């Protein structure tokens, strides 16, 4: 049975590059997500062509003045960040994040992505009890916003299939 991905909100904090928002709409459609929330506004000149066959996701995007407002109806919130350290602990790897999301099918979950330029402020990050970090080149750890959303959505969408494939391998090994 397919997971209900409509309970998962993708939240962008003040995106500034118009192409990223269009690309993210397409990514959400590719991986069967639908709830796009934007803190701030959709950039004025949006490259809607990047949202190929996903215009309805852009049209239905919910706009919020603050991150706090965007999170009010969610049960769990996970922030994505390139930063990690003593004051910015990493709670979940991408695979652990996907497992966590699937382990809580009754909860509405928000995945929060910061600004392309400097991410989330400390106050915004503090609104998110959990943090996920993509391991990348330490000399160049910053992943493009749309690509980060794609990685997170892929991890969630593909987890059940990967688990089934692993079970198949284990069953085959036992024979």
C-alpha positions in Angstrom: 0.0 0.0 0.0 1.3 3.4 -1.0 2.1 5.9 1.8 -0.1 9.0 2.1 2.3 11.7 1.1 -0.3 14.5 1.2 0.4 14.7 4.9 3.9 15.9 4.3 4.5 19.6 3.7 7.5 21.0 1.9 8.3 24.4 3.4 10.5 26.9 1.7 11.7 29.9 3.7 12.0 33.0 1.6 13.2 31.5 -1.7 14.9 34.1 -3.9 15.6 32.2 -7.1 12.6 31.9 -9.3 13.8 28.8 -11.1 14.1 26.8 -7.8 10.4 27.3 -7.0 9.3 26.1 -10.4 11.7 23.1 -10.2 10.5 22.2 -6.8 6.9 22.2 -7.9 7.9 19.7 -10.6 9.9 17.6 -8.1 6.9 17.4 -5.8 4.7 16.2 -8.6 7.4 13.7 -9.7 7.4 12.1 -6.2 3.7 12.4 -5.5 3.9 15.3 -2.9 1.4 18.2 -3.1 1.6 20.5 -0.1 4.0 23.3 -0.9 4.3 26.1 1.6 6.3 29.3 1.1 7.4 31.7 3.8 7.5 35.1 2.2 6.4 35.1 -1.4 7.0 33.3 -4.7 9.7 35.2 -6.5 8.2 37.8 -8.8 9.6 36.4 -12.1 8.9 32.7 -11.7 10.1 30.3 -14.3 6.9 28.4 -14.6 8.3 26.3 -17.5 10.5 24.6 -14.9 7.2 23.4 -13.2 6.3 21.4 -16.3 2.9 19.7 -15.8 3.0 20.9 -12.1 1.5 24.4 -12.4 -1.3 23.3 -10.0 1.2 22.8 -7.2 2.4 26.4 -7.7 -1.1 27.7 -7.9 -2.1 25.9 -4.7 1.1 26.8 -2.8 0.2 28.3 0.6 2.0 31.6 1.5 2.9 32.5 5.1 4.4 35.6 6.7 6.5 33.6 9.2 7.9 30.1 9.5 6.0 29.8 12.8 2.7 30.4 10.9 3.6 27.8 8.4 4.2 25.2 11.1 1.1 25.8 13.2 -0.9 22.7 12.0 2.0 20.3 11.8 2.8 17.5 14.3 6.5 17.1 13.5 9.0 19.3 11.8 12.4 18.5 10.3 14.8 21.2 9.2 17.4 20.5 6.5 20.7 22.2 6.9 24.2 22.0 5.5 25.5 23.3 8.9 26.3 21.0 11.8 28.1 21.4 15.0 27.7 21.8 18.8 24.9 24.2 18.5 23.4 22.6 15.3 23.1 18.9 16.0 22.2 16.5 13.3 19.4 14.2 14.5 18.7 12.2 11.3 20.5 11.0 8.2 18.4 11.2 5.0 17.5 7.5 5.3 16.7 7.8 9.0 14.5 10.9 8.2 12.6 8.8 5.6 12.1 6.0 8.0 10.9 8.4 10.7 8.3 9.9 8.4 7.0 6.4 7.4 6.9 5.3 11.1 4.5 8.1 11.9 1.7 7.7 9.3 -0.9 9.5 11.4 1.2 12.7 11.8 1.4 15.7 9.6 5.1 16.4 9.0 6.9 19.5 7.7 10.2 19.4 5.9 11.8 22.9 6.2 14.4 24.2 3.8 16.1 27.5 4.3 17.1 30.4 2.0 19.5 29.7 -0.9 21.9 32.3 0.4 22.2 31.6 4.1 19.7 28.9 5.2 17.7 29.2 8.3 18.3 31.8 11.1 19.0 30.3 14.5 15.5 31.3 15.7 14.0 29.6 12.7 16.0 26.5 13.2 15.0 26.4 16.8 11.3 26.0 15.7 12.3 22.7 14.2 12.9 20.0 16.8 14.7 17.7 14.4 17.5 18.3 11.8 18.6 16.4 8.8 21.9 16.8 7.0 22.9 15.6 3.6 26.5 14.4 3.5 28.4 16.2 0.8 31.8 17.4 -0.2 33.2 19.0 3.0 34.9 21.7 0.8 31.5 22.5 -0.9 28.7 21.2 1.3 25.9 23.6 0.1 23.4 21.8 -2.0 21.0 23.7 -4.3 17.6 24.2 -2.8 15.7 22.3 -5.5 18.2 19.5 -5.4 17.9 19.2 -1.6 14.2 19.0 -1.9 14.5 16.3 -4.6 16.9 14.3 -2.4 14.5 14.5 0.6 11.4 13.6 -1.5 13.2 10.7 -3.2 14.3 9.3 0.2 10.7 9.3 1.5 9.1 8.1 -1.7 11.6 5.3 -2.4 12.0 3.9 1.1 9.1 1.3 0.9 10.5 0.0 -2.4 14.0 -0.2 -1.0 12.8 -2.1 2.1 10.8 -4.5 -0.1 13.9 -5.0 -2.3 16.0 -5.7 0.8 13.5 -8.2 2.1 13.5 -9.9 -1.3 17.3 -10.2 -1.2 17.1 -11.6 2.4 14.5 -14.1 1.4 16.6 -15.2 -1.7 19.7 -15.5 0.5 17.8 -17.8 2.8 16.9 -20.3 0.0 
